[in-house]
Every structure is written in structure tokens, then in C-alpha cells.
Amino acid sequence: MGTSIDANRLARRKLDLNSATAEELQAIEGVDEELARRIVEHRQQEGGFKDLDDLLRVTGKKAAEALRRSLTIGPS
């Protein structure tokens, strides 16, 4: 099994911004290691994301808009 992420599986579903691991986030096109780290740190420091607009606190508007189609918000 291992710890690798099945990118095809992730591409078919939206990731929960409040529970996705950094590794899972990196499977999204446009999310590199640094952005994944910032997302996870923000979530830990702020107690989670309330809505997808909170992505603007960790990335620019253009990137946040592109990520919306791949993410959802679950309980923080």
C-alpha cells in the first residue's frame, strides 16, 4: 500500500480543506509543497477554514479561485 497518494482518486473528488494532509493538497494542480505547508499551518493556527474565501489569507486571488473547484469545507 505505502503512503503515496492516488492522484487519480483525488482528482475525482473535492478535498476537505479542513482535513486534507499536505501530501493530499499537493496532488492538486497548482499546489506545491510551500503552499500546502502554508494551508496546513493556517488551519492549525486559526482553527480551520470557515469558507473558501479564507484561502486568500494564504495565497493570491487567482490561485484561490483556481483551487475552489478542487476543495470543499468540512467541519473545522
C-alpha positions in Angstrom: 0.0 0.0 0.0 2.6 2.6 1.0 1.9 6.3 1.7 1.7 7.6 -1.8 -1.5 9.4 -2.8 -3.6 8.1 -5.7 -3.7 11.3 -7.7 -6.5 9.9 -10.0 -8.7 9.2 -7.0 -8.1 12.7 -5.6 -8.9 14.3 -9.0 -12.4 12.7 -8.9 -13.4 14.2 -5.6 -13.1 17.5 -3.7 -10.7 17.6 -0.8 -11.8 18.9 2.5 -9.7 22.0 3.2 -10.0 21.4 7.0 -8.7 17.8 7.0 -6.6 17.2 3.9 -2.9 16.5 4.5 -0.2 18.5 2.9 0.5 15.5 0.7 -3.1 15.3 -0.4 -3.1 19.1 -1.1 0.0 18.7 -3.3 -1.9 16.3 -5.5 -4.0 19.3 -6.7 -2.7 21.1 -9.7 -1.1 24.4 -8.6 -0.4 23.4 -5.1 3.3 23.0 -4.4 5.0 21.9 -1.1 5.2 25.5 0.2 1.5 26.4 -0.4 0.4 23.1 1.1 2.5 23.9 4.2 1.0 27.4 4.5 -2.5 26.0 4.2 -1.9 23.4 6.9 -0.2 26.0 9.2 -3.0 28.5 8.7 -5.6 25.7 9.5 -3.7 24.8 12.7 -3.2 28.4 13.9 -6.7 29.7 13.1 -8.7 26.6 14.0 -9.7 25.8 10.4 -11.1 27.5 7.4 -14.7 28.9 7.6 -15.2 29.2 3.9 -13.1 29.0 0.7 -12.6 32.8 0.7 -10.2 32.2 3.7 -7.8 30.8 1.1 -7.0 34.4 0.3 -5.1 34.6 3.6 -2.5 32.1 2.3 -2.5 32.6 -1.4 -3.4 35.2 -4.1 -6.8 35.7 -5.6 -6.0 34.0 -8.9 -4.7 30.8 -7.2 -7.5 30.8 -4.7 -10.1 30.9 -7.5 -8.3 28.0 -9.3 -8.3 25.9 -6.2 -12.0 26.3 -5.5 -13.0 23.6 -7.9 -10.9 21.1 -6.1 -11.7 21.9 -2.5 -14.7 21.9 -0.1 -15.0 23.0 3.5 -15.9 20.5 6.2 -16.1 21.0 10.0 -13.0 22.7 11.4 
